[in-house]
Amino acid sequence: MNKEKTKEWLKKNWSTALLTAFLAVILISPDAKTWFMRQVISTGVMNLTLQDQSKKSNEKSTSEIADFRLQDEDGRIVSTKELRGKVVFMNFWASWCPPCRAEFPSVQKFFDRYKDDPNVVFLTVNLDDQAAAGRNYLDKQNFTLPLLVPASDIPPAYYTGSLPTTVVLDKKGEIRLHHTGMADYSKDSFYKKIDAMLAE
């Protein structure tokens, strides 16, 4: 196709060319993909549809879920069984994961709202091959969320391999909310669920 034919085609099909270029950039650039996913989240299309799982008869009881231990950046070990009496927000993520990166600003807003509440614990579990990659990402984006890594096998009730995955445990240690995929954690509807669990 010569230059004149190319110009003519672009004049007639400029919207198709623009859309194709946009999709190509999104497919190639992780940052562009993250930006696009954040726009999708902001529309409300990805509003949380977390189901309250506390009343499901097939849900594993606390005693059936193995203890999950994590290590923070200072080498301290945190155990889920030691966190009874608190509401636990557990988010599995990696720095290379565009959906994780897309939802992280909302996770940060949620953290900012509850970080001073001693009854809410944030376990943001980094699954990068090297935790330094996760730390670099948090620093670059000015996120102040804690970075933890697994110090034991992850119970399948919490995580089965899809990133991001978010689990909320109530004060009894029961899985109350479970969500796979990106979501917006800065919505009042989500805060109401957390506040209701804190009031139990």
Sequence and secondary structure as in RCSB ss.txt:
>XXXX:A:sequence
MNKEKTKEWLKKNWSTALLTAFLAVILISPDAKTWFMRQVISTGVMNLTLQDQSKKSNEKSTSEIADFRLQDEDG
RIVSTKELRGKVVFMNFWASWCPPCRAEFPSVQKFFDRYKDDPNVVFLTVNLDDQAAAGRNYLDKQNFTLPLLVP
ASDIPPAYYTGSLPTTVVLDKKGEIRLHHTGMADYSKDSFYKKIDAMLAE
>XXXX:A:secstr
  HHHHHHHHHHSHHHHHHHHHHHHHHH HHHHHHHHHHHHHTTTT       TT TTS  GGGS   EEEETTS
 EEEGGGGTTSEEEEEEE TT HHHHHHHHHHHHHHHHHTT TTEEEEEEE SSSHHHHHHHHHHTT     EEE
SS   TTT SS SSEEEEE TTS EEEEEES      HHHHHHHHHHHH 
